Amino acid sequence: MRWEKEAKQRLSKEKGTIIKDWGGRIPIALIYPNTYHVGMSNLGFQTIYGLLNSYENIVCERVFCEEDRRSVESGHYLDDFAVLAFSISYELDYINVVELLKSSAIPLFAADRGDEHPLVIAGGPCITANPEPLAPFFDCFAIGEGEAILPAIIGVLQGTGMGYVKSEKGIRDRRNELLESLSSVSGIYVPSLHDNKQVSRQWVRNIDDFATTSVIVTPQTELGDIFLIEVVRGCRWGCRFCLAGYLFRPFRFRSMDSLLRQAEIGLKDSRRIGILGASPFDHPQLDDIVAGLQAMGAEISISSLRIRPLSPVALHGLVDSGAKTLSLAPEAGSDRLRKIINKGISEKDIIAAIDWIAERPPKHLKLYFMIGLPTETEDDINEIIKLTLSLKGRLDSRRTGTHITLTVEPFVPKAGTPYQWLPMTGAKILNQRLATLRNSLEPKGIAVRSESVAWAIVQGVLSRGDRRLAPVLARMNGKSLSSWRRAMAELALDADFYVGREIPLDEQLPWANIDLGVEHDYLERELQRARLGKESPPCPLGDGIECHKCGVC
């Protein structure tokens, strides 16, 4: 009764929920291994939900990592479904993935499942970069963008006669034949059948072919009842630490006409339109898009503002339409370090952006910085302090009242980036540098927020991990550092092996079986340029322009 009451309350606040009868359809549980509040703010998760339900003979329902662990739409348990499809965005959610499987009647390890059990599949950014720590738990992985892979997966599933039969559960076909068929699909990685050939990341050439927007609008999310629209995909700038900048190459943008049509649909359910993308200000028509949204009466928010390029017209349009918070990401305090990470901005650019913001200052300004970046010194931390206080002074000189928050995250090396070989800075130094920032800025009225350094190190281990970490995850009892450390010790694994050392360039990487499209030699060259303090130019901007330097295009 408790679950039914809570489910009814949750569904009553949603607009756009898709409810289907199970009769004759393939039932798929789309699982986000975190809370409903977090998962429903994820545009990729919502996009896959809409795509799956666009097929007449499929019923897709959402499951989250919450107490009841039943589907939102009908209350079915995991083992009632034919397919469990995990959408995984963060390495630390791997722990939740294992807990969800443990709580079901489905064997945790793929090798222990039979024909009566569901197919268990996963996709998402960190899975595309390096699926190996989770490989023993999954029947297969989708490597790349869901829109490019789903049609072929659905074609295989439709050929297996996996329709729901009330007296049965799971797959009604031979598992091995199903996996063999899936292994022939481009972008599908089946660990049990893998023959050491690289699995190539799949990506959509023309993103206008797919509407990537909110399917369900609800106030019960981190972003409130904002209708989200992806404006661009990928990023041109090639920051050497950034997984998204390499994972979603090449940079692509949607046509203004398609974006305004999507916004018109979204405004039926929400007054607020959220513009999403790693670098939305690189859209060549962003000023016109913002103007078009304002003409529709939309309140506009934007995921993040890249300091360069930054359009004053679009920026002022955001504030005028009601945006109360703006976010900028200088990443590092000094021009020296920003060159090394290839951020593509200078202190002069940052000051210019703040001066534009100061003309119509928001109530809240968020600044994103990283600590522990390669070659970082105490001087770089002092430069963060100096820069932040300078920016506060410039804002206060125009009008006081803008609240500034620093979000500070430790650098974590990511597979598939030029920094994939480099170590993390030790916990002691990271904590000292965080303390320096807090002690220097919080007395000045500037809030400093950061995730746990200890959990950042766990994230780093999982980011560069191999299959030996699967038994660690299986041994854990809940999501706690003590449980993680105990399991690592029991299996004689050392976190420093994964994150505390620089990996030799000639060492075989655990994720070498994944081809992201970016050439290995290009990543090595970018690492060398970083060591020389040299920047690399951004990808060219323009429809049909290809540079062929990294290998993706």
PyMOL commands that set and color helices and strands:
alter all, ss='L'
color gray80, all
select helices_A, chain A and resi 2-12+36-39+43-53+78-80+91-102+110-112+125-129+132-137+146-158+175-183+191-193+207-209+243-247+256-266+280-282+286-295+312-320+335-340+347-359+378-398+427-444+453-463+469-475+481-490+495-499+520-531
alter helices_A, ss='H'
color red, helices_A
select strands_A, chain A and resi 26-32+58-64+83-87+119-123+140-142+188-189+199-200+227-230+232-233+252-253+272-276+299-302+325-331+364-371+403-410+447-450+514-515
alter strands_A, ss='S'
color yellow, strands_A
deselect
rebuild
show_as cartoon
